[in-house]
Amino acid sequence: MSKLSVAVASSFLTIVLLSGCAATGGVPAAEPTATPTAVPTTDPTEMPVNRFGLDCASLIGEDDFAAIYGESLSLNPSDYFRPRATEALIADGALVCYWGEGTYIGAGAPYLEILAGPSDGVVTGDSPARQEVSCFGSPSSVNSCVWNRITEEVWLSVTFHNLLENQVDAIQSDLYNYVVTPRPGSNSELLVSRISDQLSAGPADPVRASRGTLSSCDAIVNWSAVAAELGLSQISVEPVENQSLAWFKEAGIDPADRQSVRSCLATFTDPTDVNSGRADTFLTAVPGGEWVERSGLRAGWAGEECSEWEGARTCHLSMMVGSTAVMVSVDQLVDAVPGGTGASVVASFLG
């Protein structure tokens, strides 16, 4: 190597060493900054996922349907003739599954409904029973059974409608009535136990807090203003509960209360005609219910749909009032009761 090359190399090495000294002995080199992790947010327009993280289609197989109903049933998100009012359960993260056409679209049509959620530490030992089963029917009519069960891990309600005769035992109690009970070891009974075990085996997501707070049924709407506007007399306003879930509420499991979802029944009548009948107004309000609008659970959202059935007129109206999903169904039993009741209830909604 020439002397010039050695000098150039020596000078370059000196510069590198001096640069290193400046970084370590002089001003400290800047440390890399960590990229903050994005905090996941919940889209208020997306339907809440059940806390088990399970898909309804994975619970039931074709063999189950064949053994219990003798035919296959399709998964159905809603009963569009009369909404099933499951919004409170969905908001609370319950598993809500429904197969079939619905109770009002042909009373004899088979259907299967499964409602379930984590027990969340509710003490079930003090409950009068951990299982409740009720059936009705006869050898010549539709047979149905409702299974309600609470374990330390889950609560579960399963409704079977139009079961095969080999799923129940019917004993005639008098000339017209039968005492119907589930047949021990039947496929329907085994299915309830299997689903209960499956839900109990896996972990569940944490309890969900309510997205808002609503008033009680008597204060959630200015009912007096509604009655005055329509020229009606108000008879009563009371909360409405799903009868199949009343047993769970007695045990301390109340998803609707936890989510501040209100289901109310207001009854009106024509004051000028005591024999005119009455109008029953059903109200469901879901705070933070933007997801209801897109869920498909309520047909004709943001509009009114009416139908005639056995001499009665039923109208459904759904819309958002602020961040609360408000759904009103009105059964008008006589023509004397004026229309527009649903719109008046929504306009007088106080939340």
KEKE-3310 file (N, C-alpha, C; in steps of 0.2 Angstrom, whole numbers, plus 5000, padded with zeros to 4 digits):
npx = (5004:5003:5010:5001:4989:4989:4988:4976:4967:4970:4966:4952:4948:4951:4941:4929:4931:4931:4918:4911:4915:4909:4896:4894:4902:4899:4885:4871:4865:4849:4836:4826:4809:4794:4780:4764:4751:4736:4721:4707:4691:4673:4662:4647:4637:4638:4631:4631:4642:4640:4644:4650:4657:4652:4645:4628:4625:4634:4630:4619:4616:4611:4607:4602:4590:4583:4580:4572:4563:4560:4563:4572:4577:4578:4590:4585:4585:4575:4558:4547:4534:4529:4540:4553:4558:4572:4582:4587:4594:4603:4611:4617:4626:4621:4618:4609:4598:4589:4578:4568:4551:4543:4531:4519:4518:4509:4503:4507:4519:4535:4548:4564:4571:4585:4592:4604:4617:4631:4632:4638:4643:4631:4623:4617:4612:4603:4591:4575:4574:4586:4582:4569:4555:4543:4529:4517:4502:4495:4491:4486:4489:4499:4515:4524:4539:4547:4563:4572:4587:4599:4616:4632:4640:4632:4617:4602:4590:4579:4567:4556:4546:4532:4536:4541:4531:4537:4545:4539:4529:4512:4499:4482:4472:4459:4443:4446:4460:4478:4492:4508:4524:4542:4550:4560:4577:4575:4578:4578:4579:4592:4599:4598:4605:4618:4621:4621:4632:4642:4642:4646:4659:4669:4678:4671:4667:4670:4658:4646:4644:4630:4625:4619:4606:4590:4573:4560:4546:4534:4538:4546:4540:4530:4515:4503:4502:4502:4490:4481:4483:4478:4465:4462:4459:4469:4473:4482:4500:4514:4528:4534:4538:4548:4540:4546:4559:4557:4559:4573:4575:4571:4581:4591:4596:4596:4596:4590:4588:4601:4606:4598:4587:4571:4555:4539:4521:4507:4491:4476:4460:4444:4436:4423:4416:4413:4412:4421:4432:4450:4467:4482:4498:4515:4531:4548:4564:4581:4595:4610:4608:4612:4616:4605:4597:4604:4603:4594:4584:4572:4559:4556:4562:4563:4551:4533:4524:4510:4497:4483:4474:4464:4453:4459:4470:4487:4502:4519:4532:4548:4563:4577:4580:4589:4603:4596:4587:4571:4556:4540:4525:4508:4492:4477:4462:4449:4440:4437:4448:4460:4472:4490:4496:4508:4517:4515:4519:4533:4536:4534:4543:4554:4565)
npy = (4994:5011:5026:5037:5031:5024:5035:5041:5031:5030:5043:5042:5032:5039:5049:5041:5035:5047:5051:5041:5043:5055:5052:5044:5049:5063:5072:5062:5049:5049:5039:5026:5029:5021:5015:5019:5008:5005:5008:4997:5000:5000:4998:5007:5004:4990:4974:4968:4955:4938:4933:4921:4919:4910:4903:4902:4892:4882:4875:4866:4851:4843:4830:4832:4840:4831:4820:4826:4834:4829:4835:4847:4863:4880:4893:4907:4925:4933:4934:4940:4944:4946:4955:4947:4953:4952:4961:4966:4955:4952:4964:4962:4952:4939:4923:4921:4912:4906:4895:4891:4896:4904:4908:4914:4913:4903:4893:4879:4878:4871:4876:4881:4888:4895:4903:4910:4913:4918:4914:4923:4922:4922:4916:4900:4890:4894:4895:4890:4879:4871:4868:4870:4864:4865:4859:4857:4851:4837:4820:4822:4835:4850:4848:4856:4861:4869:4872:4877:4881:4882:4883:4883:4890:4894:4901:4895:4894:4884:4882:4871:4869:4861:4847:4830:4816:4806:4813:4817:4813:4810:4811:4808:4819:4823:4824:4833:4837:4835:4830:4834:4829:4829:4816:4804:4803:4807:4814:4828:4831:4826:4835:4848:4845:4843:4855:4864:4859:4861:4875:4878:4874:4882:4898:4914:4931:4946:4954:4965:4982:4994:5004:5016:5025:5023:5029:5023:5013:5021:5033:5035:5039:5053:5049:5054:5065:5059:5052:5063:5069:5060:5059:5049:5038:5035:5019:5010:5008:4998:4988:4975:4958:4945:4930:4917:4920:4924:4916:4915:4928:4928:4921:4930:4934:4945:4952:4962:4972:4975:4980:4992:4991:4995:4988:4990:4991:5000:5005:5010:5018:5022:5036:5039:5029:5015:5002:5000:4994:4992:5000:4992:4996:4993:4996:4996:5000:5003:5008:5016:5010:5010:4999:4991:4996:4992:4979:4970:4964:4970:4972:4984:4996:5012:5016:5014:4999:4990:4978:4967:4956:4943:4952:4963:4977:4978:4988:4992:5002:5009:5018:5028:5038:5050:5042:5031:5016:5015:5006:5003:4994:4993:4987:4989:4986:4990:5000:5013:5017:5029:5030:5032:5031:5025:5034:5045:5041:5039:5053:5058:5053:5052:5046)
npz = (5000:4996:5003:5003:5002:5015:5023:5020:5024:5037:5042:5039:5049:5060:5060:5061:5074:5082:5079:5086:5099:5101:5101:5112:5123:5123:5118:5122:5111:5103:5109:5102:5099:5106:5096:5100:5105:5097:5104:5105:5099:5101:5088:5088:5079:5076:5078:5094:5099:5105:5122:5123:5111:5101:5087:5081:5071:5074:5084:5082:5073:5057:5060:5073:5071:5063:5072:5082:5076:5064:5052:5043:5050:5046:5050:5057:5059:5064:5069:5059:5058:5071:5081:5091:5102:5108:5110:5122:5127:5117:5118:5131:5128:5127:5120:5107:5097:5084:5075:5062:5057:5065:5078:5075:5061:5055:5066:5069:5064:5066:5077:5085:5099:5106:5121:5130:5143:5152:5169:5178:5192:5199:5213:5213:5222:5232:5225:5221:5212:5200:5188:5176:5168:5156:5148:5134:5125:5116:5110:5098:5094:5093:5101:5113:5122:5135:5141:5155:5163:5175:5179:5188:5179:5168:5161:5154:5141:5132:5119:5112:5098:5092:5092:5088:5092:5099:5108:5119:5133:5135:5146:5148:5158:5160:5151:5141:5143:5144:5153:5149:5148:5146:5137:5146:5142:5129:5113:5112:5126:5128:5120:5126:5137:5131:5125:5136:5143:5133:5133:5146:5146:5140:5141:5145:5139:5148:5159:5152:5152:5153:5140:5142:5152:5156:5160:5171:5166:5167:5166:5155:5143:5139:5143:5146:5137:5125:5126:5127:5115:5106:5109:5119:5133:5146:5152:5159:5163:5162:5166:5154:5154:5147:5148:5149:5154:5167:5177:5178:5182:5195:5201:5201:5188:5176:5162:5155:5164:5168:5156:5155:5147:5141:5142:5139:5142:5137:5139:5131:5128:5120:5127:5124:5121:5130:5127:5116:5115:5116:5114:5113:5117:5114:5120:5116:5121:5118:5125:5118:5106:5093:5085:5083:5072:5061:5062:5057:5064:5066:5055:5042:5047:5053:5048:5046:5048:5044:5048:5045:5056:5061:5063:5070:5070:5068:5070:5067:5072:5071:5076:5078:5092:5096:5103:5106:5103:5098:5098:5093:5095:5090:5094:5088:5092:5088:5076:5082:5089:5086:5072:5071:5083:5087:5081:5089:5102:5100:5097:5110:5118:5131:5137)
capx = (5000:5007:5010:4995:4983:4989:4986:4969:4964:4971:4962:4945:4948:4951:4935:4925:4932:4929:4911:4909:4916:4904:4889:4894:4904:4896:4878:4868:4861:4842:4833:4820:4802:4789:4774:4758:4747:4729:4716:4702:4685:4667:4658:4641:4632:4639:4628:4636:4644:4638:4650:4653:4660:4650:4640:4622:4625:4638:4627:4614:4617:4605:4604:4598:4584:4579:4578:4568:4557:4558:4564:4577:4575:4583:4592:4581:4587:4570:4551:4546:4527:4529:4547:4553:4561:4578:4587:4591:4598:4609:4615:4620:4630:4618:4618:4602:4598:4582:4577:4561:4547:4540:4525:4513:4517:4507:4504:4509:4526:4541:4554:4568:4574:4590:4594:4609:4622:4635:4629:4642:4644:4625:4623:4610:4611:4597:4586:4570:4576:4590:4579:4562:4553:4535:4527:4509:4500:4491:4493:4483:4490:4506:4518:4530:4542:4552:4568:4576:4592:4605:4622:4636:4643:4628:4609:4600:4582:4578:4560:4555:4539:4530:4540:4539:4527:4542:4549:4536:4524:4506:4494:4476:4470:4452:4441:4449:4466:4483:4498:4513:4531:4547:4551:4566:4581:4573:4584:4577:4582:4599:4602:4598:4611:4624:4622:4623:4639:4646:4643:4650:4666:4673:4678:4666:4670:4668:4651:4645:4640:4625:4627:4615:4602:4583:4568:4555:4541:4529:4541:4550:4536:4524:4509:4497:4502:4500:4482:4478:4484:4474:4459:4460:4459:4475:4471:4488:4507:4517:4533:4532:4544:4548:4538:4551:4565:4555:4562:4579:4575:4570:4587:4596:4599:4591:4600:4587:4589:4608:4607:4594:4582:4564:4549:4533:4514:4503:4484:4472:4453:4440:4432:4416:4413:4416:4412:4424:4439:4456:4473:4488:4504:4521:4537:4555:4569:4587:4600:4616:4606:4613:4617:4598:4595:4607:4604:4589:4579:4566:4558:4553:4565:4562:4545:4528:4521:4503:4494:4477:4474:4458:4449:4463:4475:4494:4506:4525:4536:4555:4567:4582:4579:4596:4606:4591:4583:4564:4552:4533:4520:4501:4487:4471:4457:4443:4441:4436:4454:4463:4479:4495:4498:4515:4521:4514:4523:4540:4537:4533:4548:4558:4571)
capy = (5000:5017:5031:5041:5026:5023:5041:5042:5026:5032:5049:5039:5028:5044:5052:5036:5035:5053:5051:5037:5047:5061:5049:5041:5053:5069:5072:5055:5047:5048:5032:5025:5029:5016:5016:5018:5003:5008:5005:4995:5004:4996:5001:5006:5001:4983:4970:4965:4947:4935:4933:4914:4919:4905:4904:4897:4886:4876:4871:4861:4848:4840:4824:4834:4842:4825:4816:4830:4837:4825:4839:4852:4870:4885:4898:4913:4930:4936:4933:4947:4945:4950:4955:4943:4957:4949:4966:4966:4949:4953:4969:4959:4947:4933:4919:4921:4908:4904:4891:4890:4902:4908:4906:4917:4912:4896:4891:4873:4877:4869:4881:4880:4894:4895:4909:4908:4918:4916:4915:4928:4922:4921:4910:4896:4886:4896:4895:4884:4873:4873:4866:4870:4861:4865:4856:4857:4848:4831:4816:4824:4842:4852:4847:4860:4861:4875:4870:4882:4878:4887:4880:4888:4893:4897:4900:4892:4893:4881:4881:4867:4869:4856:4841:4823:4813:4802:4817:4818:4808:4814:4807:4812:4821:4823:4823:4837:4839:4830:4832:4833:4829:4827:4809:4803:4801:4809:4818:4835:4832:4826:4841:4853:4844:4844:4862:4866:4857:4865:4882:4878:4871:4887:4904:4919:4937:4950:4957:4971:4988:4997:5010:5022:5024:5025:5030:5018:5013:5026:5040:5035:5043:5057:5045:5059:5069:5054:5051:5069:5071:5055:5059:5043:5038:5030:5014:5008:5008:4993:4984:4968:4954:4938:4925:4911:4922:4926:4911:4917:4934:4927:4919:4936:4935:4950:4955:4968:4977:4977:4985:4997:4991:4995:4985:4993:4990:5005:5003:5016:5016:5028:5038:5041:5022:5010:4995:5001:4990:4996:4999:4990:4999:4990:5000:4993:5005:5001:5014:5015:5004:5011:4993:4988:4999:4988:4972:4966:4961:4973:4974:4991:5001:5020:5017:5010:4993:4988:4971:4965:4949:4941:4958:4968:4980:4979:4992:4992:5008:5009:5023:5031:5044:5051:5036:5026:5013:5015:5002:5003:4990:4995:4983:4992:4981:4993:5006:5019:5020:5032:5028:5037:5030:5024:5040:5050:5038:5041:5060:5060:5049:5056:5042)
capz = (5000:4996:5009:5002:5004:5022:5026:5019:5028:5044:5043:5039:5055:5066:5060:5064:5081:5085:5079:5091:5105:5102:5102:5119:5128:5122:5118:5121:5105:5104:5109:5097:5103:5105:5093:5104:5103:5096:5109:5101:5100:5099:5083:5090:5074:5075:5083:5099:5098:5111:5126:5122:5105:5097:5081:5082:5067:5076:5090:5080:5067:5054:5064:5079:5069:5060:5077:5086:5072:5058:5046:5044:5051:5044:5055:5056:5064:5067:5068:5056:5059:5078:5084:5097:5108:5111:5110:5128:5128:5113:5121:5136:5126:5127:5114:5104:5091:5082:5069:5060:5054:5070:5081:5072:5054:5055:5073:5069:5061:5071:5078:5090:5101:5112:5124:5135:5145:5158:5176:5181:5199:5203:5218:5212:5227:5235:5220:5222:5208:5195:5181:5176:5162:5155:5141:5133:5119:5116:5105:5092:5092:5093:5107:5114:5129:5137:5146:5158:5167:5178:5182:5191:5174:5162:5161:5147:5140:5126:5118:5106:5096:5087:5093:5087:5098:5103:5112:5125:5136:5136:5150:5149:5164:5160:5145:5136:5144:5145:5156:5145:5150:5141:5138:5149:5137:5122:5109:5115:5133:5127:5116:5131:5142:5127:5124:5143:5144:5129:5135:5152:5145:5138:5145:5143:5140:5154:5159:5148:5156:5149:5136:5144:5157:5154:5165:5171:5160:5168:5165:5149:5138:5142:5141:5146:5131:5120:5127:5125:5107:5102:5112:5122:5140:5148:5157:5163:5160:5166:5162:5151:5154:5144:5153:5149:5158:5173:5182:5179:5186:5202:5203:5200:5182:5173:5157:5153:5169:5168:5150:5155:5141:5144:5138:5142:5139:5139:5137:5130:5126:5118:5132:5122:5120:5135:5124:5110:5115:5118:5110:5117:5114:5117:5118:5118:5120:5119:5125:5114:5102:5085:5081:5081:5066:5055:5064:5053:5069:5065:5048:5041:5051:5052:5044:5050:5044:5048:5045:5048:5058:5065:5065:5073:5066:5071:5067:5070:5070:5074:5074:5083:5096:5099:5103:5109:5098:5100:5094:5096:5091:5093:5093:5088:5092:5085:5072:5086:5091:5080:5070:5073:5091:5087:5080:5095:5107:5098:5098:5117:5121:5136:5138)
cpx = (5004:5006:5003:4989:4983:4987:4979:4965:4964:4967:4954:4944:4947:4944:4929:4925:4930:4922:4908:4909:4911:4897:4889:4897:4902:4888:4875:4864:4854:4840:4827:4814:4798:4783:4768:4754:4740:4725:4709:4695:4679:4663:4650:4635:4633:4635:4633:4636:4643:4645:4654:4658:4658:4645:4634:4623:4629:4635:4622:4616:4611:4603:4600:4591:4580:4576:4573:4562:4555:4560:4569:4574:4580:4584:4589:4583:4581:4563:4548:4538:4526:4536:4547:4556:4566:4583:4591:4596:4604:4614:4619:4625:4628:4618:4611:4601:4590:4581:4570:4557:4544:4533:4519:4513:4516:4509:4507:4516:4531:4546:4558:4572:4579:4592:4599:4614:4626:4631:4632:4642:4637:4625:4616:4608:4604:4591:4581:4572:4581:4588:4572:4560:4545:4534:4519:4508:4496:4493:4491:4484:4497:4509:4524:4533:4547:4557:4572:4580:4597:4610:4626:4640:4638:4621:4607:4593:4582:4570:4560:4547:4537:4535:4537:4536:4532:4546:4546:4531:4518:4501:4488:4473:4463:4450:4444:4457:4471:4488:4504:4520:4536:4549:4558:4571:4580:4579:4583:4580:4590:4602:4602:4604:4618:4626:4624:4630:4644:4647:4647:4657:4671:4673:4673:4669:4667:4661:4651:4641:4635:4628:4623:4610:4595:4578:4564:4550:4536:4531:4545:4547:4531:4518:4503:4497:4500:4492:4478:4478:4479:4467:4457:4461:4465:4472:4477:4495:4511:4523:4531:4539:4542:4546:4543:4557:4563:4558:4569:4580:4575:4577:4593:4599:4594:4595:4597:4588:4596:4610:4602:4589:4575:4559:4543:4526:4510:4496:4480:4465:4450:4436:4425:4412:4416:4416:4417:4431:4444:4462:4479:4494:4511:4527:4543:4560:4576:4592:4607:4614:4606:4613:4610:4596:4598:4606:4599:4584:4572:4565:4555:4556:4564:4556:4539:4525:4515:4501:4487:4477:4468:4454:4453:4468:4482:4498:4513:4529:4543:4559:4572:4580:4585:4600:4602:4587:4576:4560:4545:4529:4513:4496:4480:4465:4450:4445:4441:4443:4458:4470:4484:4498:4505:4519:4521:4518:4530:4541:4537:4538:4553:4565:4573)
cpy = (5006:5022:5035:5037:5025:5029:5042:5037:5028:5038:5047:5036:5033:5047:5047:5036:5041:5053:5047:5040:5052:5058:5046:5045:5060:5069:5065:5054:5046:5041:5031:5025:5024:5018:5014:5013:5006:5004:5003:4998:4999:5001:5001:5004:4994:4979:4967:4957:4944:4933:4926:4914:4913:4907:4899:4891:4880:4872:4865:4858:4845:4834:4826:4836:4836:4821:4820:4832:4833:4829:4844:4859:4875:4890:4904:4919:4933:4933:4939:4948:4949:4949:4951:4947:4954:4954:4966:4961:4950:4959:4967:4954:4940:4929:4918:4917:4906:4901:4890:4896:4906:4906:4908:4916:4904:4893:4884:4872:4876:4875:4879:4887:4893:4901:4907:4913:4915:4918:4921:4928:4922:4915:4906:4891:4887:4896:4889:4878:4876:4871:4867:4868:4862:4863:4857:4853:4842:4827:4818:4832:4843:4851:4852:4860:4866:4872:4876:4879:4883:4882:4885:4892:4897:4897:4899:4891:4890:4880:4877:4868:4864:4850:4835:4820:4809:4806:4818:4813:4812:4809:4811:4813:4821:4822:4827:4839:4834:4834:4829:4834:4827:4820:4808:4800:4803:4813:4825:4836:4831:4832:4847:4852:4845:4851:4866:4865:4860:4872:4883:4877:4877:4894:4909:4926:4941:4953:4964:4976:4991:5003:5016:5020:5027:5025:5024:5018:5019:5033:5040:5039:5047:5054:5050:5063:5065:5053:5057:5071:5066:5055:5052:5044:5033:5026:5012:5008:5003:4990:4977:4964:4947:4933:4919:4913:4924:4922:4913:4924:4933:4924:4924:4937:4939:4954:4962:4974:4980:4981:4991:4997:4991:4992:4986:4991:4996:5004:5009:5013:5023:5030:5039:5034:5017:5003:4995:4997:4994:4995:4998:4992:4996:4994:4996:4999:5003:5007:5012:5009:5006:5005:4990:4990:4995:4981:4967:4962:4964:4975:4981:4996:5008:5021:5013:5005:4991:4982:4970:4957:4948:4948:4964:4971:4981:4983:4992:4998:5008:5015:5025:5037:5046:5045:5030:5023:5012:5011:5001:4998:4992:4990:4987:4987:4983:4999:5013:5022:5023:5029:5033:5036:5029:5030:5045:5047:5040:5049:5062:5056:5053:5053:5042)
cpz = (5000:5002:5009:5004:5012:5025:5026:5024:5035:5046:5043:5046:5061:5066:5063:5071:5085:5085:5084:5098:5106:5104:5109:5124:5128:5123:5117:5114:5107:5104:5105:5102:5101:5101:5098:5101:5103:5101:5105:5103:5098:5094:5086:5085:5073:5080:5088:5098:5105:5115:5126:5116:5100:5092:5082:5077:5069:5082:5088:5074:5064:5057:5070:5076:5066:5066:5081:5082:5066:5051:5048:5045:5049:5049:5053:5061:5067:5065:5065:5057:5066:5081:5090:5103:5111:5111:5116:5129:5124:5116:5127:5135:5127:5120:5112:5098:5090:5075:5068:5058:5059:5072:5078:5064:5054:5062:5074:5067:5067:5071:5084:5092:5107:5114:5129:5136:5151:5164:5180:5189:5203:5207:5216:5217:5231:5231:5222:5218:5203:5188:5182:5169:5161:5148:5140:5126:5120:5110:5098:5090:5093:5100:5108:5121:5129:5143:5149:5163:5169:5181:5185:5185:5169:5164:5154:5147:5133:5125:5111:5105:5091:5087:5090:5093:5102:5108:5119:5127:5138:5140:5150:5156:5165:5153:5139:5137:5145:5149:5152:5148:5145:5143:5141:5143:5130:5119:5111:5121:5132:5124:5121:5135:5138:5126:5131:5144:5140:5131:5141:5152:5144:5142:5141:5144:5146:5153:5155:5152:5151:5146:5137:5150:5155:5160:5166:5166:5161:5166:5158:5143:5142:5139:5141:5140:5125:5120:5125:5118:5103:5104:5115:5130:5142:5153:5162:5159:5164:5162:5160:5151:5150:5149:5154:5153:5165:5179:5183:5183:5193:5205:5203:5194:5178:5168:5155:5158:5169:5162:5150:5149:5144:5139:5142:5138:5142:5135:5137:5128:5124:5124:5131:5121:5125:5132:5117:5110:5117:5113:5115:5114:5118:5115:5120:5116:5123:5119:5122:5109:5094:5081:5079:5074:5060:5056:5059:5058:5068:5058:5048:5045:5049:5048:5048:5045:5048:5044:5049:5050:5063:5067:5069:5069:5070:5067:5071:5068:5074:5071:5079:5085:5099:5098:5106:5103:5101:5095:5097:5091:5094:5090:5093:5087:5089:5081:5076:5088:5085:5078:5072:5080:5091:5086:5086:5101:5106:5099:5105:5121:5125:5137:5146)
residu = (MET:SER:LYS:LEU:SER:VAL:ALA:VAL:ALA:SER:SER:PHE:LEU:THR:ILE:VAL:LEU:LEU:SER:GLY:CYS:ALA:ALA:THR:GLY:GLY:VAL:PRO:ALA:ALA:GLU:PRO:THR:ALA:THR:PRO:THR:ALA:VAL:PRO:THR:THR:ASP:PRO:THR:GLU:MET:PRO:VAL:ASN:ARG:PHE:GLY:LEU:ASP:CYS:ALA:SER:LEU:ILE:GLY:GLU:ASP:ASP:PHE:ALA:ALA:ILE:TYR:GLY:GLU:SER:LEU:SER:LEU:ASN:PRO:SER:ASP:TYR:PHE:ARG:PRO:ARG:ALA:THR:GLU:ALA:LEU:ILE:ALA:ASP:GLY:ALA:LEU:VAL:CYS:TYR:TRP:GLY:GLU:GLY:THR:TYR:ILE:GLY:ALA:GLY:ALA:PRO:TYR:LEU:GLU:ILE:LEU:ALA:GLY:PRO:SER:ASP:GLY:VAL:VAL:THR:GLY:ASP:SER:PRO:ALA:ARG:GLN:GLU:VAL:SER:CYS:PHE:GLY:SER:PRO:SER:SER:VAL:ASN:SER:CYS:VAL:TRP:ASN:ARG:ILE:THR:GLU:GLU:VAL:TRP:LEU:SER:VAL:THR:PHE:HIS:ASN:LEU:LEU:GLU:ASN:GLN:VAL:ASP:ALA:ILE:GLN:SER:ASP:LEU:TYR:ASN:TYR:VAL:VAL:THR:PRO:ARG:PRO:GLY:SER:ASN:SER:GLU:LEU:LEU:VAL:SER:ARG:ILE:SER:ASP:GLN:LEU:SER:ALA:GLY:PRO:ALA:ASP:PRO:VAL:ARG:ALA:SER:ARG:GLY:THR:LEU:SER:SER:CYS:ASP:ALA:ILE:VAL:ASN:TRP:SER:ALA:VAL:ALA:ALA:GLU:LEU:GLY:LEU:SER:GLN:ILE:SER:VAL:GLU:PRO:VAL:GLU:ASN:GLN:SER:LEU:ALA:TRP:PHE:LYS:GLU:ALA:GLY:ILE:ASP:PRO:ALA:ASP:ARG:GLN:SER:VAL:ARG:SER:CYS:LEU:ALA:THR:PHE:THR:ASP:PRO:THR:ASP:VAL:ASN:SER:GLY:ARG:ALA:ASP:THR:PHE:LEU:THR:ALA:VAL:PRO:GLY:GLY:GLU:TRP:VAL:GLU:ARG:SER:GLY:LEU:ARG:ALA:GLY:TRP:ALA:GLY:GLU:GLU:CYS:SER:GLU:TRP:GLU:GLY:ALA:ARG:THR:CYS:HIS:LEU:SER:MET:MET:VAL:GLY:SER:THR:ALA:VAL:MET:VAL:SER:VAL:ASP:GLN:LEU:VAL:ASP:ALA:VAL:PRO:GLY:GLY:THR:GLY:ALA:SER:VAL:VAL:ALA:SER:PHE:LEU:GLY)
# end
